[in-house]
Amino acid sequence: MNELPLRPLHSIQSMLAALIVSCTLLVGAPCIRAIDLATVNGDLLIDAKGEVEIFYNGRKLVLQGERGNGQHFVVKVPERAYKAGDAIVLRVRSPYVYRAIAAAINLVGKAGQIPVKKSNWRYLGENQDARKITAAAIEASQTVPVSASPDPNGADERDKLGILPESQGGSEWVKTEKQSNSWYCIGFVLTPEMLKAPLPLHP
């Protein structure tokens, strides 16, 4: 009786490796897409020196309960769903030396806080129509705002609002490089990395 020849061990290992890679390619893509489309629910927190309007994916948000002293804008936007690719744009007028801005998202159920770092922000120019600024336009911008320090009132309001300190990995203060009397736009796009790495909230 003729026996079938045995395949060399390295040949069998190569076949198994190819099979694993094929399965990964077939199964992995839907998993990655599921992560990208995942949503979180939370409150958007904004602390800024100046007059501010907030736009969410091109739609101006009608706000209630914002507080400040006429020169300062502090608000907690009521709970809504956020996902990777969402564009948050602020239309700001801040002709002040201390024109710092900070933002974060508090997840529902005390599940954590998503910080917004300087590297996430993009300066989008003066006298822009915030309704027409898309996520693609923000991502295409290469102008990152500079680091900022708030005035004492801004620092106090940040604490009251519950934005975690920078020293604990919290959101970073930013500002325009040059002081201006004009309205300008600044914004960020939520990324999968931001959504997957919330900071724990203090009890």
C-alpha positions as CSV (number, residue, x, y, z in Angstrom):
1,M,0.0,0.0,0.0
2,N,1.4,3.4,-1.0
3,E,1.5,5.9,1.9
4,L,0.9,9.6,1.3
5,P,4.1,11.6,1.9
6,L,4.3,13.6,5.1
7,R,4.5,17.4,4.7
8,P,7.5,19.0,6.4
9,L,6.7,20.6,9.8
10,H,7.6,24.1,8.5
11,S,5.1,23.7,5.7
12,I,2.3,22.9,8.1
13,Q,3.3,25.9,10.3
14,S,3.2,28.2,7.2
15,M,-0.3,27.0,6.3
16,L,-1.6,27.6,9.9
17,A,-0.1,31.1,9.9
18,A,-1.8,32.0,6.6
19,L,-5.1,30.7,8.0
20,I,-4.8,32.8,11.1
21,V,-4.0,35.9,9.1
22,S,-6.9,35.3,6.8
23,C,-9.3,34.9,9.7
24,T,-7.9,38.1,11.3
25,L,-8.5,40.1,8.1
26,L,-12.1,38.8,7.8
27,V,-13.1,39.2,11.4
28,G,-11.0,42.2,12.4
29,A,-12.5,44.8,10.1
30,P,-16.0,44.6,11.5
31,C,-14.6,44.8,15.1
32,I,-12.6,48.0,14.3
33,R,-15.6,49.6,12.7
34,A,-17.7,48.8,15.8
35,I,-15.2,50.6,18.0
36,D,-15.1,53.6,15.7
37,L,-18.9,53.9,15.7
38,A,-19.2,53.4,19.5
39,T,-21.0,56.2,21.3
40,V,-20.8,57.6,24.8
41,N,-23.2,59.8,26.7
42,G,-22.1,62.7,28.7
43,D,-22.2,66.4,29.5
44,L,-19.9,68.8,27.6
45,L,-18.2,71.2,30.0
46,I,-16.9,74.6,28.8
47,D,-14.9,77.2,30.7
48,A,-13.8,80.2,28.7
49,K,-12.9,83.8,29.0
50,G,-15.1,85.8,26.6
51,E,-18.4,85.5,24.7
52,V,-18.9,81.9,23.4
53,E,-21.3,80.1,21.0
54,I,-21.1,76.3,20.8
55,F,-21.7,74.3,17.6
56,Y,-22.2,70.5,17.5
57,N,-21.7,69.0,14.0
58,G,-22.6,72.4,12.5
59,R,-25.7,73.0,14.7
60,K,-25.7,75.8,17.2
61,L,-26.7,74.7,20.6
62,V,-29.3,76.6,22.5
63,L,-28.0,76.8,26.0
64,Q,-29.6,77.4,29.4
65,G,-27.9,77.8,32.8
66,E,-24.6,79.2,31.6
67,R,-23.0,81.5,34.2
68,G,-20.3,84.0,34.3
69,N,-19.5,87.6,35.2
70,G,-20.0,89.2,31.8
71,Q,-16.5,88.4,30.7
72,H,-16.5,84.8,31.6
73,F,-18.5,81.9,30.0
74,V,-19.1,78.7,32.0
75,V,-21.6,76.0,30.9
76,K,-22.5,72.4,31.2
77,V,-24.2,71.3,28.0
78,P,-27.0,68.8,28.9
79,E,-26.4,65.1,28.3
80,R,-26.2,63.9,24.7
81,A,-24.6,61.1,22.7
82,Y,-21.1,61.6,21.3
83,K,-19.1,59.5,18.9
84,A,-15.8,59.5,17.1
85,G,-15.8,62.0,14.3
86,D,-18.1,64.5,16.0
87,A,-17.0,68.1,15.6
88,I,-17.2,70.6,18.4
89,V,-16.7,74.2,17.4
90,L,-16.6,77.3,19.6
91,R,-17.2,80.7,18.1
92,V,-15.5,83.1,20.5
93,R,-14.9,86.7,21.1
94,S,-12.3,87.3,23.7
95,P,-10.3,90.6,23.6
96,Y,-8.5,89.8,26.8
97,V,-5.0,89.0,28.0
98,Y,-6.4,86.1,29.9
99,R,-8.4,84.4,27.2
100,A,-8.0,80.8,28.2
101,I,-10.4,78.0,27.2
102,A,-10.9,74.5,28.7
103,A,-13.3,71.8,27.7
104,A,-14.1,68.2,28.8
105,I,-16.9,65.6,28.6
106,N,-18.2,64.1,31.8
107,L,-19.6,60.6,31.1
108,V,-22.9,59.6,32.6
109,G,-23.0,57.4,35.7
110,K,-19.7,58.8,36.9
111,A,-18.0,56.6,34.3
112,G,-15.2,59.1,33.9
113,Q,-14.1,62.3,32.1
114,I,-12.8,62.7,28.6
115,P,-10.1,65.4,28.6
116,V,-9.5,67.7,25.7
117,K,-5.7,68.3,25.3
118,K,-4.0,71.2,23.4
119,S,-3.1,68.7,20.6
120,N,-6.8,68.1,20.0
121,W,-7.7,71.7,19.4
122,R,-7.4,73.6,16.1
123,Y,-7.6,77.3,15.5
124,L,-9.9,77.8,12.6
125,G,-9.7,81.6,11.8
126,E,-11.6,84.8,12.3
127,N,-15.0,85.7,10.9
128,Q,-15.8,82.1,10.0
129,D,-19.3,80.6,9.6
130,A,-19.2,78.0,12.4
131,R,-22.2,76.2,10.9
132,K,-20.1,75.3,7.8
133,I,-17.0,74.0,9.6
134,T,-16.8,70.2,9.3
135,A,-14.8,67.6,11.0
136,A,-12.7,67.3,7.9
137,A,-11.9,71.0,7.9
138,I,-10.8,70.8,11.5
139,E,-8.6,67.8,10.9
140,A,-7.1,69.6,7.9
141,S,-6.1,72.6,10.0
142,Q,-2.4,72.6,11.1
143,T,-2.9,75.6,13.5
144,V,-2.7,74.4,17.1
145,P,-3.5,77.0,19.8
146,V,-0.9,77.8,22.4
147,S,-0.9,76.9,26.1
148,A,-2.7,79.3,28.4
149,S,-3.2,80.2,32.0
150,P,-6.6,81.3,33.3
151,D,-7.3,84.3,35.5
152,P,-8.3,83.5,39.1
153,N,-12.0,83.5,38.3
154,G,-11.4,81.1,35.4
155,A,-9.5,78.7,37.7
156,D,-12.3,78.8,40.3
157,E,-15.0,78.2,37.8
158,R,-13.1,75.2,36.4
159,D,-13.1,73.6,39.8
160,K,-16.8,74.3,40.3
161,L,-17.6,72.9,36.9
162,G,-15.7,69.7,37.7
163,I,-13.0,69.7,35.0
164,L,-10.1,67.7,36.4
165,P,-6.8,69.5,36.9
166,E,-4.1,69.4,34.3
167,S,-1.8,68.0,37.0
168,Q,-4.0,64.8,37.1
169,G,-4.1,64.5,33.3
170,G,-7.1,66.7,32.8
171,S,-7.9,69.1,30.0
172,E,-5.3,71.6,29.1
173,W,-5.9,75.4,28.9
174,V,-5.5,76.9,25.4
175,K,-5.7,80.3,23.8
176,T,-5.2,82.0,20.5
177,E,-1.6,83.0,19.8
178,K,-2.5,86.6,19.3
179,Q,-5.1,88.8,21.1
180,S,-7.9,89.9,18.9
181,N,-11.1,91.9,19.1
182,S,-12.8,89.8,16.3
183,W,-14.9,86.7,16.6
184,Y,-12.9,83.6,15.8
185,C,-13.6,79.8,15.7
186,I,-11.7,77.1,17.5
187,G,-12.6,73.4,17.7
188,F,-11.8,69.8,18.0
189,V,-12.9,66.4,16.6
190,L,-13.6,63.5,19.0
191,T,-11.3,60.5,18.2
192,P,-11.6,56.8,19.1
193,E,-8.6,57.3,21.3
194,M,-10.2,60.1,23.3
195,L,-13.4,58.0,23.8
196,K,-11.5,54.9,24.9
197,A,-9.4,56.6,27.6
198,P,-11.6,58.5,30.1
199,L,-10.0,59.7,33.3
200,P,-11.6,58.4,36.6
201,L,-13.6,60.9,38.5
202,H,-13.0,61.6,42.1
203,P,-15.7,60.3,44.5
